[in-house]
Amino acid sequence: MDSSRLRTPLLALALMLVFGAVVLIMFQILPGPRGKTDYLVIGAVATFATMLALFVVLITTWVKGADVFYRRRKNRSK
């Protein structure tokens, strides 16, 4: 298997590990007994952290342009 075909499964595995690690950390932070709202917060924070990690990985590796978020205006001097 070449590196381009291996990249996507490795990214998926890394993101699952990030999600699991954040869930475990949140279980340690939130005291028990936990209610439905606590589990909702744990899942939401873990999802946010995972999506943030995916965003950072994609921006730093896939989109390598200098103007990812903005484009410089051309200087129009009259």
N, C-alpha and C positions, 0 to 999 in steps of 0.2 A: 504494500500500500504506500503510495507516495505521500509527500507531506501535505499537498493541497487537499487530498481526500481525508487525511487524518485530522486536519485543523478543526473542522466542524464538530466531530464527536468529542475532541479534547476541550473545545470551548463549552460544549453542553455539559460535560462532566465537571469542569471547573465551576460553572455557574450553579450546578446542583450542590457542589461542595460549599460554595458561598452561601447559598440558601440554608443548607443544613447547619452551617456554623452560626449564622445569625439567629436561627431558631433556638439553638442550644444556648447561645449567649442571652437571648431574651428570656428563656426559661429560668436562667440563673438570676436575672435582674428583677423580674416580676415575682413578687411573693405569692405563695399559695394561701389558701385555696383559690384556684383560678376559675373565673366565670367565662361565659361566652364572649364577653367583650374583650377579656384579656387575650383569648385565643385569636380574636379578630385583629387586635393590635399586633400580636406577634407575627401573624401571617402578613399583615400589611407592611410592617417594618422589614421583614425578610424579603418580600417581593420588591420593595423600593430599593433595598441594598443590591439585590440581584440585577434589577434593571439598570441601576447606576453603574454597576460593574460592567454590564454588557455595553452600555453607552460608551464608557471610557475605553474599553477594548476596541470597539469598532472605530471610534474617532482616532485613536492613536495608531491603529494598524491598517485599517481598510481605507479610510479617507485621510490621505496624507497631505492634502493641499494646505497652503498657508492661509487661505481664506475660507476656512470651513464655516465660520459663523458670520462673516462679514466680507464685503468686497470693497476694496479701495476705490474711491472715486477718481476718475481721470481728471487731472488738473487742467481746467479750461481757462487759460489766461487770455484775456481779450486785448 
